[in-house]
């Protein structure tokens, strides 16, 4: 995983700290940087915590599990699993500011002894073993997702589970929206759901759940997306410095992803696979 991803998230973090005053960066309030999904408990309104409910519903694990969050972001998923499952969580991120935010949040909630974040690549995970490994919208940043899956699977405890949540395209790289999404979100390789299934099986894991979360995504209307695309291009032409232009590219990538979802050209899926338990002779 490239250290450039760390720079990418550092820039986005600075932007979102400003953009909150303009109504952007809604997930920061819940320490999440993943997709907002339609939430039945919020009357169908999209929330950034709905994915945690879905994830926990599909994790059949022992009490007080050990968890590795590969690409932990601001720590929201670790805090949720620590509170709901009594988990002890280790997070990995390439962004020092994200790690600092996660540490501060854990301290403020009295969870510092069970939740920690490290500035480290998930291709070199701590040895564990872990009962649960989660990778939420993080393997998309890997230059070799198959290798990353193997690395994460290697630190699973016997009977442990690996949960992957990510965008999985249904079109090839020639698609203009997919090209924009990959460029803007620093996604060198995006694997399809079928490719993930093959990689998980090759890593010796058995698929337990394959959940299409796309219907719960809430992309904006085509008209709104077109307006925001025009505004983004105008802003890109006048913002000072490569850093701010990279932020604009990220937002353009997000708009492209919304178009892909609206067109049925990309899926947002949860895959949960289990390592076999040790066989008793």
C-alpha positions as a Markdown table, in Angstrom:
| # | Residue | x | y | z |
|---|---|---|---|---|
| 1 | Unk | 0.0 | 0.0 | 0.0 |
| 2 | Unk | 1.5 | 3.3 | -1.1 |
| 3 | Unk | 2.4 | 5.9 | 1.4 |
| 4 | Unk | 0.8 | 8.4 | -1.0 |
| 5 | Unk | -2.5 | 7.2 | 0.4 |
| 6 | Unk | -1.5 | 8.6 | 3.7 |
| 7 | Unk | -0.9 | 12.0 | 2.1 |
| 8 | Unk | -4.2 | 11.7 | 0.4 |
| 9 | Unk | -6.1 | 11.2 | 3.6 |
| 10 | Unk | -4.1 | 13.9 | 5.4 |
| 11 | Unk | -5.2 | 16.4 | 2.7 |
| 12 | Unk | -8.8 | 15.2 | 2.9 |
| 13 | Unk | -8.8 | 15.5 | 6.7 |
| 14 | Unk | -7.7 | 19.2 | 6.5 |
| 15 | Unk | -10.3 | 19.9 | 3.9 |
| 16 | Unk | -13.1 | 18.2 | 5.8 |
| 17 | Unk | -12.2 | 20.1 | 9.0 |
| 18 | Unk | -13.0 | 23.3 | 7.0 |
| 19 | Unk | -15.9 | 21.8 | 5.0 |
| 20 | Unk | -17.9 | 20.8 | 8.0 |
| 21 | Unk | -18.9 | 24.5 | 8.3 |
| 22 | Unk | -20.4 | 24.1 | 4.8 |
| 23 | Unk | -22.3 | 20.9 | 5.6 |
| 24 | Unk | -19.7 | 18.5 | 4.2 |
| 25 | Unk | -17.9 | 15.7 | 5.9 |
| 26 | Unk | -20.9 | 14.4 | 7.8 |
| 27 | Unk | -19.2 | 11.1 | 8.7 |
| 28 | Unk | -16.6 | 12.9 | 10.9 |
| 29 | Unk | -19.2 | 13.4 | 13.6 |
| 30 | Unk | -19.4 | 9.6 | 14.0 |
| 31 | Unk | -15.6 | 9.2 | 13.3 |
| 32 | Unk | -16.4 | 7.3 | 10.0 |
| 33 | Unk | -15.2 | 8.0 | 6.5 |
| 34 | Unk | -17.1 | 5.2 | 4.8 |
| 35 | Unk | -20.4 | 5.2 | 2.9 |
| 36 | Unk | -23.7 | 6.4 | 4.4 |
| 37 | Unk | -26.4 | 3.8 | 4.0 |
| 38 | Unk | -30.2 | 4.0 | 4.3 |
| 39 | Unk | -31.0 | 3.3 | 7.9 |
| 40 | Unk | -34.3 | 1.8 | 9.0 |
| 41 | Unk | -33.7 | 3.1 | 12.5 |
| 42 | Unk | -33.5 | 6.6 | 11.1 |
| 43 | Unk | -36.7 | 6.4 | 9.0 |
| 44 | Unk | -34.7 | 5.4 | 5.9 |
| 45 | Unk | -32.4 | 8.4 | 6.1 |
| 46 | Unk | -28.8 | 7.6 | 5.1 |
| 47 | Unk | -26.5 | 7.4 | 8.2 |
| 48 | Unk | -22.8 | 6.7 | 8.5 |
| 49 | Unk | -23.5 | 4.3 | 11.4 |
| 50 | Unk | -25.8 | 1.9 | 9.5 |
| 51 | Unk | -22.8 | 0.0 | 8.1 |
| 52 | Unk | -21.7 | -0.9 | 11.6 |
| 53 | Unk | -25.2 | -2.4 | 12.3 |
| 54 | Unk | -25.0 | -4.5 | 9.1 |
| 55 | Unk | -21.4 | -5.6 | 9.9 |
| 56 | Unk | -22.2 | -6.7 | 13.4 |
| 57 | Unk | -25.2 | -8.6 | 12.2 |
| 58 | Unk | -23.0 | -10.7 | 9.9 |
| 59 | Unk | -20.2 | -11.4 | 12.4 |
| 60 | Unk | -20.6 | -14.6 | 14.2 |
| 61 | Unk | -17.6 | -14.5 | 16.7 |
| 62 | Unk | -16.7 | -15.4 | 20.2 |
| 63 | Unk | -17.3 | -13.0 | 23.1 |
| 64 | Unk | -14.8 | -10.1 | 23.5 |
| 65 | Unk | -13.0 | -10.8 | 20.2 |
| 66 | Unk | -9.7 | -9.4 | 19.1 |
| 67 | Unk | -10.1 | -7.2 | 16.0 |
| 68 | Unk | -7.8 | -5.8 | 13.4 |
| 69 | Unk | -9.2 | -2.8 | 11.5 |
| 70 | Unk | -7.2 | -2.6 | 8.3 |
| 71 | Unk | -7.6 | 1.0 | 7.2 |
| 72 | Unk | -9.2 | 2.2 | 10.4 |
| 73 | Unk | -9.6 | 5.8 | 9.4 |
| 74 | Unk | -10.8 | 7.9 | 12.3 |
| 75 | Unk | -11.6 | 4.9 | 14.5 |
| 76 | Unk | -15.4 | 4.8 | 14.4 |
| 77 | Unk | -15.6 | 1.1 | 13.5 |
| 78 | Unk | -13.2 | 0.1 | 16.3 |
| 79 | Unk | -15.1 | 2.2 | 18.8 |
| 80 | Unk | -18.4 | 0.6 | 17.7 |
| 81 | Unk | -17.0 | -3.0 | 18.0 |
| 82 | Unk | -15.3 | -2.3 | 21.3 |
| 83 | Unk | -18.6 | -0.9 | 22.8 |
| 84 | Unk | -21.0 | -3.4 | 21.2 |
| 85 | Unk | -18.9 | -6.6 | 21.3 |
| 86 | Unk | -16.4 | -5.9 | 24.1 |
| 87 | Unk | -13.7 | -6.2 | 21.4 |
| 88 | Unk | -10.1 | -5.3 | 21.7 |
| 89 | Unk | -9.2 | -3.5 | 18.5 |
| 90 | Unk | -6.0 | -2.6 | 16.7 |
| 91 | Unk | -6.3 | -0.2 | 13.8 |
| 92 | Unk | -3.9 | 0.5 | 10.9 |
| 93 | Unk | -3.8 | 3.7 | 8.9 |
| 94 | Unk | -1.2 | 5.6 | 6.9 |
| 95 | Unk | -2.5 | 8.9 | 8.1 |
| 96 | Unk | -0.9 | 10.2 | 11.4 |
| 97 | Unk | -3.8 | 12.6 | 11.9 |
| 98 | Unk | -6.4 | 9.8 | 11.6 |
| 99 | Unk | -4.4 | 7.7 | 14.1 |
| 100 | Unk | -4.3 | 10.7 | 16.5 |
| 101 | Unk | -8.1 | 11.3 | 16.2 |
| 102 | Unk | -8.8 | 7.6 | 16.9 |
| 103 | Unk | -6.5 | 7.6 | 20.0 |
| 104 | Unk | -8.1 | 10.8 | 21.3 |
| 105 | Unk | -11.6 | 9.4 | 20.8 |
| 106 | Unk | -10.7 | 6.1 | 22.5 |
| 107 | Unk | -9.4 | 8.0 | 25.5 |
| 108 | Unk | -12.4 | 10.3 | 25.8 |
| 109 | Unk | -14.7 | 7.2 | 25.9 |
| 110 | Unk | -12.7 | 5.3 | 28.4 |
| 111 | Unk | -11.6 | 2.7 | 25.8 |
| 112 | Unk | -7.9 | 3.5 | 25.5 |
| 113 | Unk | -7.0 | 0.1 | 26.9 |
| 114 | Unk | -8.9 | -1.7 | 24.2 |
| 115 | Unk | -8.7 | 0.6 | 21.1 |
| 116 | Unk | -5.5 | 1.7 | 19.5 |
| 117 | Unk | -4.4 | 2.9 | 16.1 |
| 118 | Unk | -1.0 | 2.6 | 14.4 |
| 119 | Unk | 0.5 | 4.3 | 11.4 |
| 120 | Unk | 1.3 | 1.2 | 9.4 |
| 121 | Unk | 0.5 | -0.6 | 6.2 |
| 122 | Unk | -2.0 | -3.4 | 6.3 |
| 123 | Unk | 0.3 | -5.4 | 4.0 |
| 124 | Unk | 2.5 | -5.7 | 7.1 |
| 125 | Unk | -0.1 | -6.3 | 9.8 |
| 126 | Unk | 0.9 | -7.1 | 13.5 |
| 127 | Unk | 1.1 | -10.8 | 14.0 |
| 128 | Unk | -2.1 | -11.2 | 16.0 |
| 129 | Unk | -3.8 | -13.7 | 15.8 |
| 130 | Unk | -7.1 | -11.9 | 15.4 |
| 131 | Unk | -10.6 | -13.2 | 15.7 |
| 132 | Unk | -11.9 | -10.6 | 13.3 |
| 133 | Unk | -10.2 | -8.6 | 10.5 |
| 134 | Unk | -12.2 | -5.8 | 8.9 |
| 135 | Unk | -11.3 | -3.9 | 5.7 |
| 136 | Unk | -13.8 | -1.2 | 5.0 |
| 137 | Unk | -13.2 | 0.8 | 1.8 |
| 138 | Unk | -9.5 | 0.2 | 2.2 |
| 139 | Unk | -8.4 | -2.6 | -0.1 |
| 140 | Unk | -9.4 | -0.3 | -3.0 |
| 141 | Unk | -6.2 | 1.6 | -2.2 |
| 142 | Unk | -4.0 | -1.4 | -2.5 |
| 143 | Unk | -1.8 | -1.8 | -5.6 |
| 144 | Unk | -2.3 | -5.6 | -5.2 |
| 145 | Unk | -5.6 | -6.4 | -3.4 |
| 146 | Unk | -5.0 | -10.1 | -3.7 |
| 147 | Unk | -1.7 | -9.8 | -1.9 |
| 148 | Unk | -3.3 | -7.6 | 0.8 |
| 149 | Unk | -6.0 | -10.2 | 1.3 |
| 150 | Unk | -3.4 | -12.9 | 1.8 |
| 151 | Unk | -1.5 | -10.7 | 4.3 |
| 152 | Unk | -4.6 | -10.1 | 6.3 |
| 153 | Unk | -5.8 | -13.7 | 6.2 |
| 154 | Unk | -2.4 | -14.8 | 7.5 |
| 155 | Unk | -3.0 | -13.2 | 10.9 |
| 156 | Unk | -6.5 | -14.6 | 11.4 |
| 157 | Unk | -6.9 | -17.0 | 14.3 |
| 158 | Unk | -8.3 | -20.4 | 13.6 |
| 159 | Unk | -12.0 | -19.9 | 13.0 |
| 160 | Unk | -11.5 | -16.2 | 12.6 |
| 161 | Unk | -13.4 | -14.1 | 10.0 |
| 162 | Unk | -12.3 | -11.5 | 7.5 |
| 163 | Unk | -14.9 | -8.9 | 6.5 |
| 164 | Unk | -14.4 | -6.9 | 3.4 |
| 165 | Unk | -16.6 | -3.9 | 2.4 |
| 166 | Unk | -15.8 | -2.1 | -0.8 |
| 167 | Unk | -16.8 | -0.8 | -4.2 |
| 168 | Unk | -16.6 | -3.6 | -6.7 |
| 169 | Unk | -17.0 | -2.5 | -10.4 |
| 170 | Unk | -19.1 | -4.2 | -13.0 |
| 171 | Unk | -17.4 | -2.4 | -15.9 |
| 172 | Unk | -13.8 | -2.3 | -17.1 |
| 173 | Unk | -11.2 | 0.5 | -16.9 |
| 174 | Unk | -12.3 | 1.9 | -20.2 |
| 175 | Unk | -15.4 | 3.3 | -18.6 |
| 176 | Unk | -14.8 | 7.1 | -18.1 |
| 177 | Unk | -16.6 | 7.2 | -14.7 |
| 178 | Unk | -14.6 | 4.3 | -13.4 |
| 179 | Unk | -11.4 | 6.0 | -14.6 |
| 180 | Unk | -12.3 | 9.2 | -12.8 |
| 181 | Unk | -13.2 | 7.3 | -9.6 |
| 182 | Unk | -9.9 | 5.4 | -9.5 |
| 183 | Unk | -7.9 | 8.5 | -10.2 |
| 184 | Unk | -9.7 | 10.7 | -7.7 |
| 185 | Unk | -9.8 | 8.2 | -4.8 |
| 186 | Unk | -6.3 | 6.8 | -5.4 |
| 187 | Unk | -7.5 | 3.3 | -6.3 |
| 188 | Unk | -4.9 | 1.6 | -8.5 |
| 189 | Unk | -6.7 | -1.7 | -8.8 |
| 190 | Unk | -10.4 | -2.3 | -8.2 |
| 191 | Unk | -11.4 | -6.0 | -8.0 |
| 192 | Unk | -14.8 | -7.3 | -8.9 |
| 193 | Unk | -16.9 | -9.3 | -6.4 |
| 194 | Unk | -16.1 | -12.4 | -8.4 |
| 195 | Unk | -12.4 | -11.7 | -8.1 |
| 196 | Unk | -12.7 | -11.2 | -4.4 |
| 197 | Unk | -14.5 | -14.5 | -4.0 |
| 198 | Unk | -11.7 | -16.3 | -5.9 |
| 199 | Unk | -8.9 | -14.5 | -3.8 |
| 200 | Unk | -10.7 | -15.4 | -0.5 |
| 201 | Unk | -11.0 | -19.0 | -1.5 |
| 202 | Unk | -7.3 | -19.1 | -2.6 |
| 203 | Unk | -6.4 | -17.7 | 0.8 |
| 204 | Unk | -8.0 | -20.7 | 2.4 |
| 205 | Unk | -11.1 | -18.9 | 3.6 |
| 206 | Unk | -14.7 | -20.0 | 3.3 |
| 207 | Unk | -17.3 | -17.4 | 2.2 |
| 208 | Unk | -20.1 | -17.1 | 4.8 |
| 209 | Unk | -21.9 | -14.0 | 3.7 |
| 210 | Unk | -22.1 | -12.0 | 0.4 |
| 211 | Unk | -24.3 | -9.0 | 0.9 |
| 212 | Unk | -25.1 | -6.5 | -1.8 |
| 213 | Unk | -25.4 | -3.1 | 0.0 |
| 214 | Unk | -25.8 | -1.1 | -3.2 |
| 215 | Unk | -29.6 | -0.7 | -2.8 |
| 216 | Unk | -29.0 | 1.1 | 0.5 |
| 217 | Unk | -26.6 | 3.6 | -1.1 |
| 218 | Unk | -28.2 | 7.0 | -1.8 |
| 219 | Unk | -26.5 | 8.7 | -4.8 |
| 220 | Unk | -27.7 | 12.1 | -5.7 |
| 221 | Unk | -29.9 | 12.9 | -8.7 |
| 222 | Unk | -28.3 | 13.1 | -12.2 |
| 223 | Unk | -29.1 | 16.8 | -12.3 |
| 224 | Unk | -27.5 | 17.4 | -9.0 |
| 225 | Unk | -24.4 | 15.4 | -10.0 |
| 226 | Unk | -24.1 | 17.3 | -13.2 |
| 227 | Unk | -24.2 | 20.7 | -11.4 |
| 228 | Unk | -21.6 | 19.6 | -8.8 |
| 229 | Unk | -19.4 | 18.3 | -11.6 |
| 230 | Unk | -19.4 | 21.7 | -13.3 |
| 231 | Unk | -18.7 | 23.5 | -10.0 |
| 232 | Unk | -15.9 | 21.1 | -9.3 |
| 233 | Unk | -14.2 | 21.7 | -12.7 |
| 234 | Unk | -14.5 | 25.5 | -12.1 |
| 235 | Unk | -13.0 | 25.2 | -8.6 |
| 236 | Unk | -10.2 | 23.0 | -9.9 |
| 237 | Unk | -9.2 | 25.7 | -12.4 |
| 238 | Unk | -8.7 | 28.4 | -9.7 |
| 239 | Unk | -7.7 | 26.7 | -6.4 |
| 240 | Unk | -4.1 | 27.3 | -5.5 |
| 241 | Unk | -1.6 | 24.5 | -5.2 |
| 242 | Unk | -1.5 | 20.8 | -6.1 |
| 243 | Unk | -2.8 | 19.8 | -2.7 |
| 244 | Unk | -6.1 | 21.6 | -3.1 |
| 245 | Unk | -6.4 | 20.3 | -6.7 |
| 246 | Unk | -6.0 | 16.8 | -5.4 |
| 247 | Unk | -8.9 | 17.4 | -3.0 |
| 248 | Unk | -11.0 | 18.5 | -5.9 |
| 249 | Unk | -10.0 | 15.4 | -7.8 |
| 250 | Unk | -11.1 | 13.3 | -4.8 |
| 251 | Unk | -14.5 | 15.0 | -4.9 |
| 252 | Unk | -14.7 | 14.5 | -8.7 |
| 253 | Unk | -14.0 | 10.8 | -8.0 |
| 254 | Unk | -16.8 | 10.6 | -5.6 |
| 255 | Unk | -19.2 | 12.2 | -8.1 |
| 256 | Unk | -18.1 | 9.6 | -10.6 |
| 257 | Unk | -18.8 | 6.8 | -8.1 |
| 258 | Unk | -22.3 | 8.1 | -7.6 |
| 259 | Unk | -22.9 | 8.0 | -11.3 |
| 260 | Unk | -21.5 | 4.4 | -11.5 |
| 261 | Unk | -23.9 | 3.4 | -8.8 |
| 262 | Unk | -26.9 | 5.1 | -10.4 |
| 263 | Unk | -26.0 | 3.4 | -13.7 |
| 264 | Unk | -25.7 | -0.1 | -12.1 |
| 265 | Unk | -22.1 | -0.1 | -13.1 |
| 266 | Unk | -20.6 | -0.7 | -9.6 |
| 267 | Unk | -21.6 | -2.6 | -6.5 |
| 268 | Unk | -21.0 | -1.9 | -2.8 |
| 269 | Unk | -20.7 | -5.3 | -1.1 |
| 270 | Unk | -19.9 | -6.9 | 2.2 |
| 271 | Unk | -18.0 | -10.2 | 2.0 |
| 272 | Unk | -17.4 | -12.2 | 5.2 |
| 273 | Unk | -15.1 | -15.3 | 5.0 |
| 274 | Unk | -13.9 | -17.6 | 7.7 |
| 275 | Unk | -10.6 | -19.4 | 8.3 |
| 276 | Unk | -11.2 | -23.1 | 9.2 |
| 277 | Unk | -10.9 | -24.0 | 12.8 |
| 278 | Unk | -8.1 | -26.3 | 13.9 |
| 279 | Unk | -9.2 | -29.9 | 13.2 |
| 280 | Unk | -9.1 | -32.2 | 16.2 |
| 281 | Unk | -7.3 | -35.4 | 15.5 |
